Amino acid sequence: MYIRITLESQQISLDNLDSLKQTLADEINFNPCYRKANGNIGTLYSWSETIDPEEAKKVGENGKSKELVSTTDIVELQSNKEYICDMDLFFSKHPDIKVKVRGMPKTVEQNYTHVIQEIINVQEKLENALRKFDKQIEFNEKVNVHVGGFALMSINQVGFGEDMCTEKVQDVLNKGWRVLAVCVQPDGRRPDYIFGKYNPELQDGKVDCTKFYG
């Protein structure tokens, strides 16, 4: 059972403060406490108190000197921060700490079966999506060629080159063209190529064909 708490303003020891930090797994806001001349313990009032013996000897403009106080291992918790913690764990380790609870306690499952099931469900959805994608864009068995996707549909400029060497093909690819087809000629030493690319300057459905010389 998880709760959202605010620590009330109260004095605790430094050891209890360290234990509280470990339980809440967070930094805790606090003010150091000092022992006053009358034996009381509280926070420092800098305008009337000091921990410096030399400063305590000085007389201020009001004709009074500051009261000398001493350090202690006590701190005063600040109540300006919220924490989320396990209710049973917190109160079993810190029964004397005063807190304010905001909202209703929330139950969290201690096992992770539901998390594993969610991961399995997501995996099944991805596998189903991939199967549907493969069925739509697969292989045309009648002519033994792959069916083009959206990248092929965006091409609006094509080109071709006859008997092209590898270096020339690379030059064309470096200019942004992509190979659409390789046509091997039975009487040629090198194949012919068909290239394509998207040209944003071609508008209104215009299509252009470029010839490359190998």
TIGUFI-185435 format. One record per atom (N, C-alpha, C): x, y, z; residue number from 1; residue in one letter; atom name. Coordinates in pm, 1 decimal. Layout:
<atoms>
X/Y/Z/NUM/A/CA
...
</atoms>
This chain:
<atoms>
84.5/-117.9/0.0/1/M/N
0.0/0.0/0.0/1/M/CA
89.0/124.2/0.0/1/M/C
74.4/207.1/-103.1/2/Y/N
157.7/325.6/-114.6/2/Y/CA
77.9/450.6/-79.0/2/Y/C
143.9/544.3/-10.7/3/I/N
79.9/667.8/31.2/3/I/CA
168.8/786.8/-4.4/3/I/C
106.1/902.9/-14.0/4/R/N
177.9/1028.1/-36.5/4/R/CA
176.9/1105.7/95.2/4/R/C
295.0/1136.4/147.8/5/I/N
303.7/1197.3/280.8/5/I/CA
382.8/1327.2/277.0/5/I/C
358.9/1407.8/378.0/6/T/N
439.3/1526.6/407.2/6/T/CA
486.5/1515.8/551.3/6/T/C
615.4/1532.6/571.6/7/L/N
669.6/1526.0/707.8/7/L/CA
632.3/1652.8/783.1/7/L/C
576.5/1637.3/904.3/8/E/N
545.9/1753.6/986.0/8/E/CA
673.7/1810.8/1046.8/8/E/C
668.9/1939.6/1079.0/9/S/N
784.4/2004.2/1140.8/9/S/CA
807.2/1943.7/1279.1/9/S/C
926.1/1884.7/1298.6/10/Q/N
957.9/1816.4/1424.4/10/Q/CA
1108.1/1797.2/1434.1/10/Q/C
1156.6/1773.7/1553.7/11/Q/N
1299.4/1756.2/1575.6/11/Q/CA
1333.7/1608.0/1585.0/11/Q/C
1438.5/1568.7/1512.1/12/I/N
1487.8/1431.2/1516.7/12/I/CA
1639.6/1433.6/1516.8/12/I/C
1699.7/1321.2/1548.1/13/S/N
1845.6/1312.7/1550.1/13/S/CA
1899.2/1292.8/1408.7/13/S/C
2029.5/1317.2/1393.2/14/L/N
2093.2/1297.7/1262.2/14/L/CA
2087.9/1151.1/1218.8/14/L/C
2099.0/1059.4/1316.3/15/D/N
2089.7/917.4/1283.5/15/D/CA
1951.5/883.4/1227.9/15/D/C
1847.0/936.9/1293.4/16/N/N
1711.7/913.7/1241.5/16/N/CA
1691.9/978.7/1104.4/16/N/C
1757.3/1090.7/1082.0/17/L/N
1748.3/1157.5/952.2/17/L/CA
1807.0/1069.8/841.6/17/L/C
1923.4/1008.7/869.0/18/D/N
1985.2/919.9/770.0/18/D/CA
1896.1/799.0/742.1/18/D/C
1837.9/742.1/846.5/19/S/N
1748.6/627.5/828.6/19/S/CA
1624.8/667.4/748.5/19/S/C
1575.2/788.6/772.4/20/L/N
1458.4/838.5/700.3/20/L/CA
1489.8/857.4/552.3/20/L/C
1608.9/905.0/521.8/21/K/N
1650.8/921.4/382.6/21/K/CA
1653.3/787.5/309.5/21/K/C
1703.1/684.8/376.2/22/Q/N
1710.0/552.6/314.0/22/Q/CA
1570.5/496.1/289.7/22/Q/C
1480.2/517.5/383.5/23/T/N
1344.4/465.2/368.0/23/T/CA
1271.4/534.6/253.4/23/T/C
1283.2/666.6/246.5/24/L/N
1212.1/744.1/144.1/24/L/CA
1288.5/751.1/12.0/24/L/C
1416.6/711.3/14.4/25/A/N
1500.8/715.4/-106.3/25/A/CA
1497.8/853.4/-169.7/25/A/C
1511.3/955.6/-87.0/26/D/N
1504.1/1092.2/-135.9/26/D/CA
1573.8/1184.8/-36.8/26/D/C
1609.5/1304.0/-84.7/27/E/N
1667.0/1404.3/5.1/27/E/CA
1556.0/1465.5/89.8/27/E/C
1589.6/1498.6/214.3/28/I/N
1491.9/1553.0/307.4/28/I/CA
1534.5/1694.4/347.1/28/I/C
1441.8/1786.0/339.2/29/N/N
1470.2/1924.3/375.9/29/N/CA
1464.6/1939.3/528.2/29/N/C
1565.6/2006.0/583.6/30/F/N
1571.9/2022.3/728.7/30/F/CA
1655.1/2146.4/763.0/30/F/C
1643.2/2188.1/887.7/31/N/N
1725.1/2296.8/941.7/31/N/CA
1803.0/2245.4/1061.6/31/N/C
1931.3/2277.5/1072.9/32/P/N
2008.3/2235.0/1191.0/32/P/CA
1952.2/2300.0/1318.0/32/P/C
1966.5/2232.4/1430.3/33/C/N
1921.4/2284.6/1559.1/33/C/CA
2041.6/2311.7/1649.7/33/C/C
2025.6/2407.8/1739.1/34/Y/N
2134.1/2449.9/1828.6/34/Y/CA
2081.7/2454.5/1972.5/34/Y/C
2175.4/2436.5/2065.6/35/R/N
2139.4/2442.6/2207.1/35/R/CA
2154.8/2587.4/2254.9/35/R/C
2045.5/2642.8/2306.4/36/K/N
2044.7/2781.4/2350.4/36/K/CA
2102.4/2792.5/2492.1/36/K/C
2121.0/2916.8/2535.9/37/A/N
2178.6/2941.3/2668.6/37/A/CA
2088.7/2889.0/2779.2/37/A/C
1958.2/2888.4/2755.6/38/N/N
1864.3/2839.7/2857.6/38/N/CA
1845.0/2688.4/2851.9/38/N/C
1921.6/2619.8/2763.9/39/G/N
1913.5/2475.0/2753.7/39/G/CA
1815.9/2424.5/2649.5/39/G/C
1732.0/2512.4/2595.7/40/N/N
1637.9/2470.6/2491.5/40/N/CA
1710.7/2444.4/2359.9/40/N/C
1649.2/2360.7/2275.2/41/I/N
1706.1/2328.4/2144.8/41/I/CA
1611.4/2380.0/2036.6/41/I/C
1667.6/2451.1/1940.4/42/G/N
1586.4/2505.4/1831.8/42/G/CA
1674.0/2553.5/1718.5/42/G/C
1610.7/2607.0/1616.0/43/T/N
1684.9/2657.9/1500.9/43/T/CA
1750.9/2790.8/1535.4/43/T/C
1845.4/2830.3/1451.3/44/L/N
1926.4/2949.1/1478.7/44/L/CA
1853.4/3075.5/1432.3/44/L/C
1848.7/3176.7/1518.4/45/Y/N
1801.0/3310.3/1481.9/45/Y/CA
1924.5/3397.2/1459.5/45/Y/C
1961.1/3414.1/1334.2/46/S/N
2089.2/3475.7/1301.5/46/S/CA
2099.5/3620.6/1348.4/46/S/C
1987.6/3689.2/1366.2/47/W/N
1994.0/3828.9/1409.0/47/W/CA
2020.9/3844.9/1558.9/47/W/C
2000.1/3736.0/1634.1/48/S/N
2020.9/3747.2/1779.5/48/S/CA
2106.9/3636.2/1836.7/48/S/C
2147.3/3540.1/1752.5/49/E/N
2225.1/3426.1/1800.9/49/E/CA
2342.1/3399.3/1707.9/49/E/C
2445.0/3336.4/1761.1/50/T/N
2562.8/3303.6/1682.2/50/T/CA
2632.7/3182.8/1742.5/50/T/C
2707.8/3110.9/1657.8/51/I/N
2789.0/2998.7/1706.9/51/I/CA
2936.5/3039.1/1717.7/51/I/C
2966.6/3164.6/1682.7/52/D/N
3103.5/3215.3/1686.3/52/D/CA
3127.6/3287.3/1819.5/52/D/C
3218.1/3235.9/1904.0/53/P/N
3242.8/3300.5/2034.9/53/P/CA
3290.8/3444.4/2021.2/53/P/C
3371.4/3473.5/1919.3/54/E/N
3422.3/3609.2/1901.4/54/E/CA
3309.1/3705.1/1865.9/54/E/C
3216.5/3660.0/1781.8/55/E/N
3104.5/3746.1/1743.9/55/E/CA
3012.0/3770.2/1862.9/55/E/C
3004.5/3671.1/1952.2/56/A/N
2918.6/3685.5/2069.9/56/A/CA
2970.4/3792.5/2165.5/56/A/C
3099.1/3824.4/2158.4/57/K/N
3157.4/3925.5/2246.5/57/K/CA
3130.6/4067.6/2196.9/57/K/C
3096.4/4081.3/2068.4/58/K/N
3075.5/4213.6/2010.6/58/K/CA
2939.4/4268.6/2051.6/58/K/C
2934.9/4397.9/2067.0/59/V/N
2809.8/4465.6/2101.1/59/V/CA
2754.7/4530.3/1975.2/59/V/C
2628.7/4502.5/1945.1/60/G/N
2567.1/4555.6/1824.9/60/G/CA
2519.8/4698.2/1840.9/60/G/C
2457.2/4753.1/1734.7/61/E/N
2409.0/4890.8/1735.9/61/E/CA
2298.3/4911.0/1839.3/61/E/C
2229.8/4803.3/1871.7/62/N/N
2123.1/4814.3/1971.1/62/N/CA
2174.5/4804.6/2114.8/62/N/C
2306.5/4796.5/2127.0/63/G/N
2365.5/4789.5/2260.1/63/G/CA
2365.6/4650.4/2319.7/63/G/C
2328.3/4550.9/2241.4/64/K/N
2323.2/4413.8/2289.9/64/K/CA
2416.3/4325.9/2207.7/64/K/C
2466.3/4221.5/2268.1/65/S/N
2548.7/4123.8/2195.9/65/S/CA
2464.3/4001.0/2164.2/65/S/C
2508.3/3927.4/2062.1/66/K/N
2435.1/3808.3/2023.5/66/K/CA
2456.3/3695.7/2124.8/66/K/C
2354.2/3614.8/2140.3/67/E/N
2362.4/3502.0/2232.8/67/E/CA
2442.9/3389.5/2170.5/67/E/C
2534.3/3331.1/2243.8/68/L/N
2616.7/3221.0/2194.8/68/L/CA
2540.7/3089.5/2208.1/68/L/C
2530.0/3016.2/2097.6/69/V/N
2464.5/2885.4/2098.3/69/V/CA
2564.6/2781.4/2051.0/69/V/C
2534.9/2653.8/2077.7/70/S/N
2625.2/2544.8/2039.5/70/S/CA
2553.6/2446.7/1946.4/70/S/C
2632.0/2379.8/1866.4/71/T/N
2575.9/2284.2/1771.1/71/T/CA
2530.8/2157.5/1842.1/71/T/C
2437.7/2087.6/1779.5/72/T/N
2386.5/1961.3/1832.7/72/T/CA
2373.0/1860.9/1718.5/72/T/C
2333.9/1737.9/1753.5/73/D/N
2307.9/1636.4/1652.2/73/D/CA
2157.5/1626.0/1624.7/73/D/C
2087.0/1737.6/1647.3/74/I/N
1942.6/1743.0/1626.9/74/I/CA
1912.6/1833.0/1506.9/74/I/C
1813.6/1795.3/1427.5/75/V/N
1768.5/1877.4/1314.8/75/V/CA
1616.5/1892.9/1324.2/75/V/C
1566.1/1996.0/1259.5/76/E/N
1421.8/2018.9/1253.8/76/E/CA
1375.1/1997.0/1109.8/76/E/C
1281.9/1904.9/1090.8/77/L/N
1234.2/1872.4/956.8/77/L/CA
1147.9/1985.1/901.4/77/L/C
1160.2/2007.6/770.7/78/Q/N
1074.8/2103.7/702.0/78/Q/CA
953.9/2031.4/641.8/78/Q/C
841.8/2099.5/637.3/79/S/N
718.2/2036.1/590.1/79/S/CA
676.8/2088.2/452.3/79/S/C
774.4/2111.7/365.5/80/N/N
745.3/2171.9/234.9/80/N/CA
770.5/2076.2/118.1/80/N/C
771.8/1948.0/145.1/81/K/N
800.5/1852.0/39.1/81/K/CA
718.6/1726.2/59.1/81/K/C
673.9/1666.4/-52.1/82/E/N
595.8/1542.9/-45.1/82/E/CA
681.9/1423.3/-85.5/82/E/C
646.1/1307.5/-28.4/83/Y/N
717.0/1183.7/-57.8/83/Y/CA
615.5/1072.6/-82.0/83/Y/C
652.1/977.3/-166.2/84/I/N
569.5/858.4/-188.6/84/I/CA
643.3/739.5/-127.7/84/I/C
574.3/664.0/-44.0/85/C/N
641.5/555.0/25.7/85/C/CA
544.4/440.7/52.0/85/C/C
602.2/325.1/84.6/86/D/N
524.4/209.1/126.0/86/D/CA
477.3/232.8/269.8/86/D/C
346.2/233.8/290.5/87/M/N
290.8/268.2/420.5/87/M/CA
337.3/172.6/530.0/87/M/C
329.2/42.4/505.8/88/D/N
367.9/-55.6/607.6/88/D/CA
515.2/-44.2/642.5/88/D/C
598.4/-30.1/540.4/89/L/N
741.9/-20.0/564.8/89/L/CA
775.4/106.4/642.2/89/L/C
714.6/219.1/604.0/90/F/N
747.8/346.0/668.3/90/F/CA
711.2/344.8/817.0/90/F/C
587.8/306.8/848.7/91/F/N
544.0/314.5/988.1/91/F/CA
605.5/205.2/1075.0/91/F/C
651.9/97.6/1013.8/92/S/N
720.4/-5.4/1092.3/92/S/CA
861.4/40.0/1130.8/92/S/C
924.7/121.1/1045.2/93/K/N
1060.1/167.7/1073.5/93/K/CA
1062.0/301.8/1145.8/93/K/C
956.5/383.0/1126.9/94/H/N
955.3/516.9/1186.8/94/H/CA
820.0/543.4/1255.0/94/H/C
789.1/469.8/1359.9/95/P/N
657.8/485.9/1425.5/95/P/CA
640.9/620.4/1495.3/95/P/C
752.8/687.3/1527.3/96/D/N
743.9/812.5/1603.2/96/D/CA
744.5/936.2/1513.0/96/D/C
761.5/918.1/1384.0/97/I/N
765.7/1032.0/1292.1/97/I/CA
623.3/1077.4/1260.8/97/I/C
597.4/1207.8/1278.1/98/K/N
465.1/1263.3/1249.9/98/K/CA
456.2/1302.8/1102.4/98/K/C
350.4/1255.8/1036.9/99/V/N
333.5/1284.8/894.2/99/V/CA
188.7/1323.5/867.1/99/V/C
168.7/1385.2/751.8/100/K/N
35.0/1411.6/699.6/100/K/CA
19.4/1332.6/570.8/100/K/C
-90.8/1259.4/558.9/101/V/N
-117.3/1176.1/441.8/101/V/CA
-211.9/1250.6/349.7/101/V/C
-176.2/1258.9/221.3/102/R/N
-261.8/1325.1/123.0/102/R/CA
-322.3/1222.6/28.7/102/R/C
-452.0/1232.1/6.9/103/G/N
-518.6/1140.1/-84.3/103/G/CA
-541.3/1004.0/-21.0/103/G/C
-582.5/909.6/-104.0/104/M/N
-611.0/774.0/-60.0/104/M/CA
-491.9/683.2/-87.3/104/M/C
-466.9/586.8/0.6/105/P/N
-359.4/490.2/-25.7/105/P/CA
-384.8/412.8/-153.7/105/P/C
-276.5/383.8/-224.6/106/K/N
-285.4/309.9/-350.1/106/K/CA
-222.1/172.8/-334.8/106/K/C
-293.9/70.6/-383.5/107/T/N
-241.1/-65.7/-378.8/107/T/CA
-163.3/-94.1/-506.1/107/T/C
-44.8/-148.4/-492.1/108/V/N
38.7/-185.6/-606.0/108/V/CA
70.1/-333.5/-597.4/108/V/C
49.2/-405.1/-706.4/109/E/N
76.1/-549.1/-705.8/109/E/CA
224.0/-573.9/-681.0/109/E/C
251.8/-669.1/-594.7/110/Q/N
389.7/-698.8/-560.3/110/Q/CA
455.9/-790.1/-663.0/110/Q/C
376.0/-867.5/-737.6/111/N/N
436.0/-949.9/-842.0/111/N/CA
424.6/-876.9/-974.3/111/N/C
498.1/-924.5/-1071.4/112/Y/N
507.0/-855.2/-1199.8/112/Y/CA
441.8/-935.8/-1312.4/112/Y/C
344.6/-1020.2/-1276.2/113/T/N
276.8/-1101.0/-1376.9/113/T/CA
204.3/-1013.9/-1477.8/113/T/C
137.4/-906.8/-1428.4/114/H/N
63.1/-819.6/-1518.9/114/H/CA
155.8/-745.1/-1613.3/114/H/C
277.6/-710.5/-1566.1/115/V/N
373.4/-641.7/-1652.3/115/V/CA
420.2/-734.3/-1763.8/115/V/C
450.3/-859.9/-1727.7/116/I/N
494.5/-957.0/-1828.1/116/I/CA
385.1/-979.8/-1931.7/116/I/C
259.0/-987.9/-1886.0/117/Q/N
147.9/-1009.4/-1978.0/117/Q/CA
133.5/-892.0/-2074.5/117/Q/C
154.4/-769.5/-2026.0/118/E/N
146.4/-652.3/-2112.8/118/E/CA
254.8/-656.9/-2219.5/118/E/C
375.2/-699.8/-2181.1/119/I/N
484.8/-711.1/-2277.7/119/I/CA
451.0/-814.1/-2384.3/119/I/C
392.3/-927.8/-2341.6/120/I/N
353.0/-1032.1/-2437.2/120/I/CA
247.3/-978.8/-2533.1/120/I/C
150.3/-902.2/-2480.4/121/N/N
45.6/-846.0/-2566.2/121/N/CA
102.7/-751.4/-2670.7/121/N/C
198.3/-667.4/-2629.3/122/V/N
261.6/-574.4/-2724.6/122/V/CA
338.7/-651.1/-2831.6/122/V/C
408.5/-757.5/-2790.2/123/Q/N
483.6/-837.8/-2885.4/123/Q/CA
390.6/-901.9/-2987.8/123/Q/C
276.4/-952.8/-2942.5/124/E/N
180.5/-1014.6/-3034.7/124/E/CA
126.1/-912.6/-3134.3/124/E/C
100.0/-789.9/-3087.8/125/K/N
51.1/-686.0/-3178.7/125/K/CA
155.0/-653.2/-3286.1/125/K/C
282.0/-646.0/-3245.9/126/L/N
387.3/-618.1/-3343.3/126/L/CA
400.6/-731.0/-3445.4/126/L/C
393.7/-854.8/-3397.5/127/E/N
405.1/-968.6/-3488.7/127/E/CA
287.7/-972.4/-3586.7/127/E/C
167.3/-942.1/-3538.5/128/N/N
51.1/-938.4/-3627.8/128/N/CA
65.6/-829.4/-3733.2/128/N/C
117.7/-713.4/-3691.6/129/A/N
136.7/-604.0/-3785.7/129/A/CA
238.6/-640.9/-3892.3/129/A/C
346.2/-709.8/-3851.2/130/L/N
448.5/-752.0/-3948.1/130/L/CA
393.2/-854.9/-4046.3/130/L/C
308.9/-946.5/-3995.8/131/R/N
250.4/-1047.4/-4084.8/131/R/CA
158.8/-981.4/-4188.0/131/R/C
80.2/-883.5/-4144.5/132/K/N
-6.8/-813.0/-4238.1/132/K/CA
74.0/-735.7/-4340.9/132/K/C
184.7/-675.2/-4295.2/133/F/N
269.8/-600.8/-4386.9/133/F/CA
332.5/-693.2/-4491.2/133/F/C
378.6/-810.5/-4446.2/134/D/N
440.3/-905.3/-4538.5/134/D/CA
340.2/-955.8/-4641.2/134/D/C
213.6/-971.3/-4601.5/135/K/N
112.6/-1018.5/-4696.0/135/K/CA
81.2/-913.7/-4801.8/135/K/C
87.2/-785.6/-4764.5/136/Q/N
54.5/-679.8/-4858.1/136/Q/CA
171.1/-648.2/-4950.5/136/Q/C
291.2/-648.3/-4897.9/137/I/N
409.8/-617.1/-4978.6/137/I/CA
502.8/-736.5/-4972.0/137/I/C
482.3/-830.8/-5061.9/138/E/N
563.1/-951.5/-5057.5/138/E/CA
635.6/-974.5/-5189.5/138/E/C
588.0/-1071.3/-5262.0/139/F/N
658.2/-1117.4/-5380.7/139/F/CA
555.5/-1154.7/-5487.0/139/F/C
573.4/-1099.8/-5604.4/140/N/N
483.3/-1131.3/-5714.2/140/N/CA
531.4/-1262.2/-5777.2/140/N/C
461.1/-1371.9/-5746.1/141/E/N
506.6/-1503.4/-5790.9/141/E/CA
482.5/-1526.6/-5940.0/141/E/C
394.3/-1445.8/-6000.0/142/K/N
367.0/-1466.4/-6143.4/142/K/CA
485.5/-1425.4/-6229.7/142/K/C
547.9/-1311.9/-6194.2/143/V/N
660.6/-1264.1/-6274.6/143/V/CA
791.6/-1267.7/-6197.3/143/V/C
785.5/-1321.0/-6073.6/144/N/N
905.7/-1339.9/-5992.6/144/N/CA
982.0/-1209.8/-5967.5/144/N/C
910.0/-1105.7/-5928.9/145/V/N
975.5/-980.5/-5892.0/145/V/CA
912.0/-930.9/-5762.6/145/V/C
987.5/-853.0/-5689.9/146/H/N
936.0/-792.8/-5566.7/146/H/CA
844.9/-675.9/-5601.0/146/H/C
741.2/-660.0/-5521.6/147/V/N
648.8/-548.8/-5541.2/147/V/CA
705.2/-426.0/-5471.6/147/V/C
709.3/-313.9/-5542.7/148/G/N
766.3/-191.1/-5488.9/148/G/CA
679.3/-130.2/-5380.7/148/G/C
743.4/-57.8/-5291.2/149/G/N
669.6/8.1/-5183.7/149/G/CA
649.3/155.0/-5212.3/149/G/C
632.7/233.1/-5103.1/150/F/N
604.3/374.7/-5117.3/150/F/CA
722.3/451.8/-5174.7/150/F/C
844.7/404.7/-5148.9/151/A/N
961.8/474.6/-5202.9/151/A/CA
959.4/473.7/-5356.3/151/A/C
919.8/360.9/-5414.2/152/L/N
913.2/351.1/-5559.8/152/L/CA
801.7/439.0/-5615.4/152/L/C
691.6/450.0/-5543.1/153/M/N
578.8/530.9/-5589.3/153/M/CA
611.7/679.2/-5591.0/153/M/C
711.3/722.8/-5513.4/154/S/N
745.3/865.0/-5507.2/154/S/CA
837.8/908.8/-5619.6/154/S/C
890.0/815.0/-5696.9/155/I/N
983.4/849.2/-5804.2/155/I/CA
908.7/917.7/-5917.7/155/I/C
959.2/1033.2/-5962.2/156/N/N
898.0/1104.3/-6074.6/156/N/CA
997.8/1136.8/-6185.3/156/N/C
1120.6/1087.8/-6171.7/157/Q/N
1220.2/1106.8/-6277.2/157/Q/CA
1299.6/978.4/-6293.9/157/Q/C
1311.4/933.4/-6415.6/158/V/N
1382.7/808.5/-6443.7/158/V/CA
1493.4/835.1/-6543.9/158/V/C
1584.3/740.7/-6549.2/159/G/N
1694.9/750.2/-6643.5/159/G/CA
1745.3/612.1/-6677.3/159/G/C
1821.4/602.8/-6783.6/160/F/N
1874.7/472.7/-6823.3/160/F/CA
2015.4/490.6/-6877.6/160/F/C
2091.5/383.6/-6867.5/161/G/N
2227.1/383.3/-6919.6/161/G/CA
2257.3/249.1/-6982.8/161/G/C
2320.9/252.5/-7098.8/162/E/N
2350.2/129.6/-7172.1/162/E/CA
2497.0/93.7/-7156.5/162/E/C
2521.1/-35.1/-7132.6/163/D/N
2657.1/-87.3/-7127.0/163/D/CA
2743.1/-3.7/-7030.4/163/D/C
2694.3/15.2/-6907.9/164/M/N
2762.4/104.4/-6813.5/164/M/CA
2862.8/28.0/-6727.4/164/M/C
2977.4/88.9/-6705.9/165/C/N
3078.1/30.3/-6618.2/165/C/CA
3044.6/60.8/-6472.5/165/C/C
3111.0/-8.2/-6381.6/166/T/N
3082.1/7.2/-6238.8/166/T/CA
3112.6/147.8/-6189.6/166/T/C
3221.9/208.1/-6237.8/167/E/N
3257.4/343.0/-6193.5/167/E/CA
3151.1/444.0/-6233.2/167/E/C
3095.1/429.5/-6354.0/168/K/N
2992.1/521.9/-6399.0/168/K/CA
2862.8/503.9/-6317.5/168/K/C
2831.2/378.2/-6285.3/169/V/N
2712.1/353.2/-6203.5/169/V/CA
2727.7/420.5/-6067.3/169/V/C
2847.5/413.8/-6010.4/170/Q/N
2871.9/476.7/-5881.5/170/Q/CA
2856.7/628.4/-5889.9/170/Q/C
2903.5/687.2/-6000.1/171/D/N
2887.8/831.8/-6017.9/171/D/CA
2740.4/871.7/-6020.1/171/D/C
2659.2/789.8/-6087.3/172/V/N
2516.0/819.9/-6094.0/172/V/CA
2452.2/807.5/-5955.2/172/V/C
2491.0/704.5/-5881.0/173/L/N
2437.9/687.7/-5745.9/173/L/CA
2477.6/802.9/-5654.3/173/L/C
2598.4/855.5/-5672.8/174/N/N
2644.0/967.2/-5590.6/174/N/CA
2562.3/1093.2/-5614.9/174/N/C
2496.4/1101.6/-5731.0/175/K/N
2414.1/1218.6/-5763.1/175/K/CA
2270.8/1203.3/-5713.0/175/K/C
2242.9/1097.9/-5636.0/176/G/N
2111.1/1081.5/-5577.1/176/G/CA
2020.1/985.0/-5649.8/176/G/C
2066.6/926.8/-5760.8/177/W/N
1984.7/829.9/-5834.0/177/W/CA
1991.9/695.1/-5764.3/177/W/C
1889.8/613.7/-5786.0/178/R/N
1887.0/478.8/-5731.8/178/R/CA
1853.9/379.7/-5843.0/178/R/C
1911.1/259.9/-5830.0/179/V/N
1892.7/157.3/-5933.4/179/V/CA
1753.6/96.9/-5920.3/179/V/C
1676.5/103.9/-6029.5/180/L/N
1544.5/41.0/-6032.4/180/L/CA
1549.6/-98.0/-6094.0/180/L/C
1637.4/-114.0/-6189.8/181/A/N
1646.2/-244.5/-6256.3/181/A/CA
1782.6/-258.6/-6322.8/181/A/C
1830.0/-382.0/-6329.6/182/V/N
1953.3/-416.4/-6399.9/182/V/CA
1916.4/-510.7/-6513.2/182/V/C
1946.2/-471.2/-6633.7/183/C/N
1906.8/-549.2/-6751.5/183/C/CA
2031.8/-610.2/-6816.4/183/C/C
2048.8/-738.5/-6798.7/184/V/N
2164.4/-808.4/-6855.9/184/V/CA
2136.2/-838.4/-7002.6/184/V/C
2229.5/-796.0/-7088.7/185/Q/N
2213.6/-818.0/-7232.8/185/Q/CA
2294.7/-939.7/-7276.2/185/Q/C
2232.9/-1032.2/-7347.0/186/P/N
2304.8/-1155.0/-7385.4/186/P/CA
2423.7/-1129.0/-7477.5/186/P/C
2417.1/-1019.5/-7555.8/187/D/N
2526.8/-991.2/-7648.1/187/D/CA
2613.9/-876.3/-7599.6/187/D/C
2596.0/-833.0/-7475.1/188/G/N
2674.0/-721.8/-7423.1/188/G/CA
2767.6/-765.6/-7312.5/188/G/C
2878.1/-690.7/-7298.5/189/R/N
2975.6/-723.2/-7195.1/189/R/CA
2931.6/-672.3/-7058.6/189/R/C
2858.9/-559.9/-7057.0/190/R/N
2811.7/-501.4/-6932.0/190/R/CA
2661.0/-479.4/-6941.7/190/R/C
2591.2/-481.7/-6827.0/191/P/N
2444.9/-470.0/-6830.0/191/P/CA
2398.4/-325.3/-6850.4/191/P/C
2272.1/-311.4/-6883.1/192/D/N
2207.3/-181.1/-6889.2/192/D/CA
2138.5/-156.0/-6754.9/192/D/C
2123.0/-29.7/-6720.7/193/Y/N
2064.7/6.7/-6591.8/193/Y/CA
1948.1/103.5/-6611.3/193/Y/C
1849.3/89.7/-6526.0/194/I/N
1740.1/187.0/-6519.1/194/I/CA
1745.5/250.1/-6379.8/194/I/C
1752.5/383.0/-6378.5/195/F/N
1764.3/457.4/-6253.4/195/F/CA
1637.1/538.4/-6227.7/195/F/C
1621.0/579.9/-6102.7/196/G/N
1507.0/663.5/-6067.8/196/G/CA
1535.9/745.0/-5943.7/196/G/C
1465.5/858.6/-5931.3/197/K/N
1477.1/941.3/-5811.7/197/K/CA
1358.5/1036.8/-5805.0/197/K/C
1343.3/1098.8/-5689.0/198/Y/N
1239.1/1200.5/-5673.5/198/Y/CA
1300.4/1337.3/-5699.1/198/Y/C
1240.9/1411.1/-5793.0/199/N/N
1287.1/1545.1/-5828.5/199/N/CA
1179.8/1645.7/-5788.9/199/N/C
1201.2/1725.3/-5683.2/200/P/N
1097.5/1818.8/-5638.2/200/P/CA
1068.3/1929.5/-5739.0/200/P/C
1159.0/1949.7/-5836.6/201/E/N
1136.5/2055.7/-5934.5/201/E/CA
1035.4/2014.6/-6041.3/201/E/C
1007.8/1885.7/-6051.4/202/L/N
908.2/1838.7/-6147.7/202/L/CA
771.3/1844.1/-6081.5/202/L/C
684.3/1929.9/-6131.1/203/Q/N
553.3/1949.2/-6072.7/203/Q/CA
444.9/1914.9/-6174.8/203/Q/C
320.7/1915.0/-6127.5/204/D/N
202.8/1893.4/-6213.0/204/D/CA
206.9/1758.8/-6285.3/204/D/C
263.1/1657.5/-6217.9/205/G/N
261.5/1524.3/-6276.1/205/G/CA
359.7/1502.4/-6389.5/205/G/C
452.9/1593.8/-6412.5/206/K/N
549.4/1578.7/-6520.7/206/K/CA
651.2/1469.8/-6487.0/206/K/C
692.9/1395.6/-6587.3/207/V/N
792.2/1289.9/-6570.7/207/V/CA
903.4/1313.2/-6669.6/207/V/C
1025.6/1298.9/-6626.8/208/D/N
1140.4/1326.5/-6712.6/208/D/CA
1226.1/1200.2/-6719.8/208/D/C
1287.5/1178.8/-6835.6/209/C/N
1375.3/1062.1/-6856.0/209/C/CA
1511.5/1111.2/-6899.7/209/C/C
1612.8/1063.6/-6830.1/210/T/N
1749.7/1106.1/-6858.3/210/T/CA
1831.8/987.2/-6908.3/210/T/C
1916.5/1012.7/-7004.0/211/K/N
2003.7/906.1/-7053.4/211/K/CA
2144.9/929.2/-7002.3/211/K/C
2204.8/822.7/-6950.8/212/F/N
2341.4/829.2/-6901.2/212/F/CA
2429.8/750.9/-6998.8/212/F/C
2546.9/802.0/-7016.6/213/Y/N
2640.0/737.4/-7110.7/213/Y/CA
2750.9/671.0/-7029.4/213/Y/C
2773.4/546.2/-7061.5/214/G/N
2872.2/469.9/-6984.8/214/G/CA
3009.3/478.6/-7039.4/214/G/C
</atoms>
